Amino acid sequence: MSDISADDALTVDVSLARPGFDLQVQLSLPPRGITVVFGASGAGKTTLLRCIAGLERASGRVVVAGRIWQDSARGLFVPTWQRDLGYVFQEASLFDHLNVQRNLEYGIRRVNKAGAARSLQEAVELLGIAHLAGRMPGELSGGERQRVAIARALATEPALLLLDEPLASLDAPRRREIFPWLERLRDGLSIPMVYITHASDEVARLATHLVLMEQGRVRSSAALEQVLTDPDGARRIGQEPGAVLEAVVMERDAHFGQARVGSQGASFWISDPGRAPGQVVRLRVLARDVTVSLQAHDGALPARLEGIEAHPDPALLWLKLRCGPWLLWACETRRAIGPIAAPTSVWCQIRWASVWAEHLSTREPAPALRPI
């Protein structure tokens, strides 16, 4: 479990017994960003979310930013309507007889907080839905409905935002449409979000912290980067291992549709992420995009082969590389590797043109770059 201050974290220690199912969860989660709870159907993900919200009367303790919502040992249980949270369901629960603006204002009236109107305006801007204000819910796409539902939840100025598979009912184009807006939430909000999914692409794209659940139990809880740089952890969420790097946009070339980004004194061209020079992009370099050789050649970087691990395919191997400050993984055939053994010096080449294709997210400039 992560070393997170109890005063700032979301702390959950709950148990709930049902016929044929037993939930036992102990977690301490980061005070901001998106914690994705991942697992197969029946793992207990939604039940956990409902326990946090107080919709299920579990035993145990729930604390959010130092505020105790539940403590069974003391006989304390704050009902759902008094818990300072926003809840977004699989289906956007909008009032069909109200237009978007009135749906949003409903959330403000419900909580009656002094800063709610300002929070609503910020949420509208963050989610890019101002132009939808006069439309009726029936006139919205699935992605637009979910963005409105999220904005309404944020208008209540919650201390915690819970999202229960918010993309599950959307088709692939609508899911791609809403991804950038969820990234903006992750990078722009200062509250924790707990996000339920069983889709591995949502994990790789959105999570800052990952909780793996199986049969009502937490199997692991760690920063996403830690999971993705471990072959076994990556495999469990349907991904392949890879590095997560941060780089700053240095220049953009509209003619070729590329941007030059830099990190740790090196620079390289990737597909244009649409961010202005000076902003930071987070890149995922998959093992398939890294090749290894014993000979130097144009574009290759010196590296240290630190380990060789078995691959599910007996013809392949995972190679663990230290390239400057970066920990990288490569996937090579046993035939190509031959007698090479770790540790030893090698050269690695990254197919930067492939990095942007599937795995890139963005945030505002950071004070320092932090390759992982």
DONUDREN-307980 format. One line per 3 residues: number of its first residue (from 1); their letters; for each residue x, y, z of C-alpha. Coordinates in nm, 3 decimals. Layout:
N
NUM	a	X Y Z | ...
***
This chain:
372
1	msd	0.000 0.000 0.000 | 0.120 0.351 -0.080 | 0.274 0.568 0.190
4	isa	0.000 0.832 0.195 | -0.073 1.075 0.479 | -0.388 0.965 0.661
7	dda	-0.488 1.331 0.708 | -0.505 1.389 0.332 | -0.605 1.050 0.198
10	ltv	-0.929 0.871 0.134 | -0.919 0.591 0.391 | -1.151 0.294 0.349
13	dvs	-1.162 -0.008 0.581 | -1.495 -0.185 0.529 | -1.649 -0.531 0.528
16	lar	-1.983 -0.650 0.397 | -2.112 -1.007 0.396 | -2.378 -1.130 0.154
19	pgf	-2.489 -1.478 0.053 | -2.214 -1.608 -0.174 | -2.008 -1.287 -0.154
22	dlq	-1.785 -1.130 0.109 | -1.626 -0.785 0.072 | -1.315 -0.713 0.279
25	vql	-1.131 -0.395 0.175 | -0.859 -0.186 0.338 | -0.728 0.108 0.134
28	slp	-0.553 0.441 0.172 | -0.580 0.640 -0.151 | -0.423 0.962 -0.282
31	prg	-0.592 1.297 -0.207 | -0.619 1.390 -0.577 | -0.612 1.234 -0.923
34	itv	-0.808 0.933 -1.047 | -0.790 0.608 -0.855 | -0.917 0.341 -1.091
37	vfg	-1.066 0.031 -0.930 | -1.023 -0.247 -1.185 | -1.145 -0.604 -1.192
40	asg	-1.373 -0.853 -1.358 | -1.750 -0.844 -1.317 | -1.839 -0.964 -0.968
43	agk	-1.509 -0.854 -0.813 | -1.691 -0.612 -0.581 | -1.601 -0.282 -0.748
46	ttl	-1.948 -0.123 -0.746 | -2.023 -0.264 -0.401 | -1.708 -0.091 -0.273
49	lrc	-1.818 0.238 -0.430 | -2.164 0.207 -0.273 | -2.005 0.140 0.067
52	iag	-1.798 0.458 0.037 | -2.111 0.652 -0.058 | -2.311 0.505 0.231
55	ler	-2.558 0.337 -0.005 | -2.457 0.002 0.147 | -2.447 -0.031 0.523
58	asg	-2.107 -0.198 0.560 | -1.911 -0.232 0.882 | -1.590 -0.039 0.927
61	rvv	-1.451 0.307 0.875 | -1.455 0.565 0.592 | -1.257 0.890 0.622
64	vag	-1.226 1.160 0.354 | -0.970 1.439 0.404 | -0.987 1.400 0.781
67	riw	-1.369 1.394 0.792 | -1.515 1.073 0.933 | -1.813 0.951 0.733
70	qds	-1.835 0.616 0.907 | -1.685 0.456 1.216 | -1.872 0.144 1.325
73	arg	-1.666 0.111 1.643 | -1.806 0.447 1.758 | -2.155 0.393 1.620
76	lfv	-2.108 0.673 1.365 | -2.271 0.656 1.021 | -2.324 0.968 0.812
79	ptw	-2.614 0.909 0.568 | -2.547 0.943 0.195 | -2.728 1.274 0.160
82	qrd	-2.499 1.428 0.422 | -2.177 1.293 0.271 | -1.991 1.556 0.071
85	lgy	-1.965 1.356 -0.251 | -2.064 1.353 -0.616 | -2.178 1.028 -0.778
88	vfq	-2.184 0.959 -1.153 | -2.358 0.640 -1.268 | -2.323 0.429 -1.584
91	eas	-2.629 0.600 -1.730 | -2.640 0.979 -1.704 | -2.928 1.044 -1.461
94	lfd	-3.056 1.369 -1.614 | -3.412 1.500 -1.588 | -3.557 1.458 -1.936
97	hln	-3.808 1.742 -1.887 | -3.535 1.997 -1.802 | -3.279 2.145 -2.041
100	vqr	-2.908 2.118 -1.966 | -2.889 2.451 -1.783 | -3.177 2.362 -1.551
103	nle	-3.034 2.015 -1.490 | -2.709 2.178 -1.382 | -2.884 2.432 -1.160
106	ygi	-3.069 2.151 -0.984 | -2.742 2.037 -0.829 | -2.677 2.388 -0.693
109	rrv	-3.022 2.413 -0.534 | -2.985 2.073 -0.370 | -2.673 2.160 -0.169
112	nka	-2.722 2.535 -0.121 | -2.350 2.613 -0.088 | -2.220 2.968 -0.117
115	gaa	-1.961 2.884 -0.384 | -2.173 2.639 -0.583 | -2.249 2.880 -0.870
118	rsl	-1.879 2.948 -0.919 | -1.798 2.577 -0.902 | -2.065 2.503 -1.161
121	qea	-1.921 2.761 -1.400 | -1.572 2.614 -1.355 | -1.707 2.264 -1.421
124	vel	-1.889 2.383 -1.735 | -1.567 2.536 -1.867 | -1.355 2.235 -1.767
127	lgi	-1.590 1.995 -1.946 | -1.658 2.220 -2.248 | -2.040 2.208 -2.229
130	ahl	-2.138 2.578 -2.227 | -2.279 2.548 -2.580 | -2.516 2.273 -2.465
133	agr	-2.702 2.486 -2.207 | -3.028 2.523 -2.403 | -3.051 2.164 -2.527
136	mpg	-3.278 1.894 -2.388 | -3.120 1.564 -2.271 | -3.276 1.381 -2.565
139	els	-3.076 1.601 -2.803 | -2.739 1.506 -2.653 | -2.498 1.230 -2.751
142	gge	-2.408 0.974 -2.483 | -2.073 1.143 -2.423 | -2.237 1.485 -2.389
145	rqr	-2.491 1.346 -2.140 | -2.213 1.206 -1.924 | -2.022 1.534 -1.934
148	vai	-2.334 1.716 -1.815 | -2.387 1.458 -1.539 | -2.027 1.501 -1.422
151	ara	-2.059 1.881 -1.424 | -2.376 1.857 -1.216 | -2.196 1.637 -0.964
154	lat	-1.906 1.884 -0.945 | -2.142 2.178 -0.894 | -2.203 2.053 -0.541
157	epa	-1.833 2.119 -0.458 | -1.780 1.760 -0.339 | -1.485 1.644 -0.134
160	lll	-1.492 1.319 -0.335 | -1.615 1.226 -0.683 | -1.727 0.867 -0.746
163	lde	-1.768 0.740 -1.104 | -1.924 0.399 -1.158 | -1.824 0.279 -1.509
166	pla	-1.927 0.612 -1.667 | -1.825 0.497 -2.018 | -1.977 0.147 -2.005
169	sld	-2.293 0.243 -2.196 | -2.109 0.437 -2.469 | -1.995 0.306 -2.807
172	apr	-1.630 0.334 -2.911 | -1.656 0.677 -3.084 | -1.836 0.832 -2.784
175	rre	-1.580 0.683 -2.545 | -1.299 0.842 -2.747 | -1.492 1.170 -2.739
178	ifp	-1.510 1.186 -2.359 | -1.155 1.063 -2.277 | -0.991 1.409 -2.314
181	wle	-1.249 1.566 -2.083 | -1.189 1.304 -1.815 | -0.817 1.371 -1.847
184	rlr	-0.885 1.741 -1.790 | -1.075 1.651 -1.472 | -0.788 1.434 -1.350
187	dgl	-0.530 1.703 -1.413 | -0.737 2.005 -1.311 | -0.925 1.905 -0.995
190	sip	-0.778 1.904 -0.645 | -1.013 1.635 -0.510 | -0.984 1.255 -0.524
193	mvy	-1.184 1.061 -0.780 | -1.261 0.691 -0.756 | -1.337 0.545 -1.098
196	ith	-1.476 0.195 -1.153 | -1.403 0.006 -1.476 | -1.322 -0.334 -1.624
199	asd	-1.181 -0.181 -1.946 | -0.801 -0.191 -1.961 | -0.776 0.103 -2.204
202	eva	-0.948 0.328 -1.949 | -0.692 0.222 -1.689 | -0.393 0.303 -1.909
205	rla	-0.536 0.635 -2.023 | -0.690 0.780 -1.705 | -0.550 0.629 -1.386
208	thl	-0.295 0.789 -1.159 | -0.342 0.515 -0.898 | -0.468 0.162 -0.959
211	vlm	-0.653 -0.078 -0.729 | -0.690 -0.438 -0.853 | -0.984 -0.629 -0.704
214	eqg	-1.070 -0.998 -0.717 | -1.356 -1.172 -0.534 | -1.417 -0.891 -0.289
217	rvr	-1.052 -0.841 -0.198 | -0.783 -0.589 -0.293 | -0.502 -0.773 -0.468
220	ssa	-0.282 -0.467 -0.515 | -0.292 -0.089 -0.474 | -0.016 0.119 -0.635
223	ale	0.066 0.414 -0.859 | -0.015 0.336 -1.222 | 0.347 0.379 -1.330
226	qvl	0.453 0.111 -1.081 | 0.199 -0.133 -1.223 | 0.279 -0.064 -1.588
229	tdp	0.653 -0.108 -1.542 | 0.602 -0.456 -1.398 | 0.534 -0.731 -1.655
232	dga	0.306 -0.928 -1.424 | 0.115 -0.619 -1.308 | 0.070 -0.496 -1.664
235	rri	-0.050 -0.841 -1.774 | -0.319 -0.846 -1.505 | -0.482 -0.538 -1.654
238	gqe	-0.450 -0.659 -2.011 | -0.154 -0.436 -2.099 | 0.209 -0.492 -2.185
241	pga	0.487 -0.340 -1.974 | 0.629 -0.003 -2.066 | 0.774 0.319 -1.933
244	vle	0.577 0.631 -1.847 | 0.780 0.942 -1.928 | 0.710 1.312 -1.897
247	avv	0.838 1.554 -2.160 | 0.785 1.921 -2.241 | 0.657 2.034 -2.582
250	mer	0.937 2.232 -2.748 | 0.794 2.308 -3.092 | 0.516 2.199 -3.328
253	dah	0.534 2.131 -3.702 | 0.186 2.167 -3.854 | 0.309 2.060 -4.198
256	fgq	0.414 1.714 -4.079 | 0.163 1.688 -3.791 | 0.438 1.639 -3.534
259	arv	0.574 1.800 -3.221 | 0.926 1.795 -3.082 | 0.928 1.711 -2.714
262	gsq	1.220 1.699 -2.474 | 1.318 1.539 -2.146 | 1.644 1.509 -1.956
265	gas	1.841 1.687 -2.229 | 1.712 1.465 -2.511 | 1.450 1.558 -2.771
268	fwi	1.245 1.358 -3.019 | 0.952 1.395 -3.260 | 0.611 1.242 -3.188
271	sdp	0.264 1.282 -3.339 | 0.136 1.625 -3.241 | -0.059 1.599 -2.912
274	gra	-0.218 1.940 -2.974 | -0.047 2.109 -2.680 | 0.130 2.444 -2.686
277	pgq	0.507 2.477 -2.647 | 0.602 2.476 -2.279 | 0.330 2.234 -2.174
280	vvr	0.405 1.888 -2.041 | 0.293 1.563 -2.202 | 0.295 1.218 -2.046
283	lrv	0.412 0.947 -2.284 | 0.385 0.573 -2.255 | 0.665 0.385 -2.426
286	lar	0.552 0.025 -2.474 | 0.795 -0.264 -2.484 | 0.698 -0.329 -2.848
289	dvt	0.835 0.017 -2.936 | 1.186 -0.049 -2.798 | 1.452 -0.252 -2.980
292	vsl	1.789 -0.360 -2.844 | 2.124 -0.424 -3.015 | 2.488 -0.466 -2.925
295	qah	2.599 -0.223 -3.195 | 2.567 0.156 -3.198 | 2.366 0.307 -3.485
298	dga	2.189 0.631 -3.573 | 1.924 0.725 -3.318 | 2.024 0.457 -3.068
301	lpa	2.073 0.543 -2.701 | 2.326 0.380 -2.469 | 2.156 0.160 -2.210
304	rle	2.226 -0.100 -1.946 | 2.052 -0.437 -1.969 | 1.955 -0.499 -1.606
307	gie	1.744 -0.811 -1.634 | 1.579 -1.068 -1.860 | 1.238 -1.211 -1.772
310	ahp	1.017 -1.481 -1.918 | 0.739 -1.382 -2.157 | 0.402 -1.566 -2.184
313	dpa	0.510 -1.654 -2.539 | 0.804 -1.896 -2.503 | 0.964 -1.753 -2.817
316	llw	0.994 -1.406 -2.658 | 1.167 -1.239 -2.364 | 1.112 -0.920 -2.164
319	lkl	1.429 -0.709 -2.135 | 1.464 -0.461 -1.848 | 1.674 -0.161 -1.950
322	rcg	1.819 0.140 -1.771 | 1.856 0.422 -2.024 | 1.990 0.726 -1.837
325	pwl	1.726 0.805 -1.572 | 1.458 0.595 -1.746 | 1.353 0.239 -1.676
328	lwa	1.244 0.088 -2.010 | 1.121 -0.252 -2.122 | 1.181 -0.418 -2.458
331	cet	1.032 -0.732 -2.610 | 1.268 -0.940 -2.823 | 1.279 -1.296 -2.956
334	rra	1.502 -1.549 -2.785 | 1.673 -1.602 -3.121 | 1.758 -1.229 -3.152
337	igp	1.895 -1.209 -2.798 | 2.105 -1.520 -2.833 | 2.377 -1.548 -2.566
340	iaa	2.333 -1.194 -2.426 | 2.318 -1.199 -2.046 | 2.247 -0.929 -1.788
343	pts	2.399 -0.708 -1.671 | 2.568 -0.572 -1.981 | 2.590 -0.258 -2.193
346	vwc	2.360 -0.239 -2.497 | 2.203 0.012 -2.731 | 1.830 0.075 -2.748
349	qir	1.615 0.253 -3.002 | 1.267 0.387 -2.937 | 1.011 0.408 -3.217
352	was	0.892 0.755 -3.119 | 0.651 0.767 -3.411 | 0.451 0.487 -3.242
355	vwa	0.446 0.634 -2.891 | 0.165 0.884 -2.950 | -0.066 0.639 -3.125
358	ehl	-0.244 0.501 -2.818 | -0.095 0.618 -2.494 | -0.059 0.986 -2.427
361	str	-0.224 1.217 -2.175 | -0.157 1.580 -2.089 | -0.151 1.823 -1.803
364	epa	-0.030 2.173 -1.724 | 0.346 2.242 -1.707 | 0.526 2.085 -1.414
367	pal	0.816 2.250 -1.230 | 1.044 1.958 -1.316 | 1.046 1.657 -1.543
370	rpi	1.024 1.317 -1.383 | 1.107 1.024 -1.610 | 0.996 0.696 -1.458
***
